[in-house]
Amino acid sequence: MIQYTVTVSVPNELAREWETWMTEKHIDDVMATGKFISAHLWRLQSPEGSTYTRFQTQYAAESMEDYDDYRMNFAPSLQADHSAVFSSKVTASREILESIKKW
């Protein structure tokens, strides 16, 4: 199992718009690629008092091959869609985690 995690910092004044766009469009588009078996959107609760709201989206893939196919064939256009709507107002970082054991 592979977990693809995207952490995004969104200015507070755009947080609601960004969250709506993610829940009503972007995550559905990512899942429609067929490369992930689940997705989970989180809002980070700390640190408080920041001018940014941080979100984390976690996508689970059955294999590294599925993730690699997503990255090569789908991610560029989906990331371009995100940039077209939110441009440089948000920043994102990405991580890939490989499951070792689940309790």
Stockholm file with secondary structure:
# STOCKHOLM 1.0

chainA/1-103         MIQYTVTVSVPNELAREWETWMTEKHIDDVMATGKFISAHLWRLQSPEGSTYTRFQTQYAAESMEDYDDYRMNFAPSLQADHSAVFSSKVTASREILESIKKW
#=GR chainA/1-103 SS CEEEEEEEEEEGGGHHHHHHHIIIIIHHHHHTTSCCSEEEEEECCCSTTCSEEEEEEEEEESCHHHHHHHHHHTHHHHHHHHHHHHGGGSEEEEEEEECCCCC
#=GC SS_cons         CEEEEEEEEEEGGGHHHHHHHIIIIIHHHHHTTSCCSEEEEEECCCSTTCSEEEEEEEEEESCHHHHHHHHHHTHHHHHHHHHHHHGGGSEEEEEEEECCCCC
//
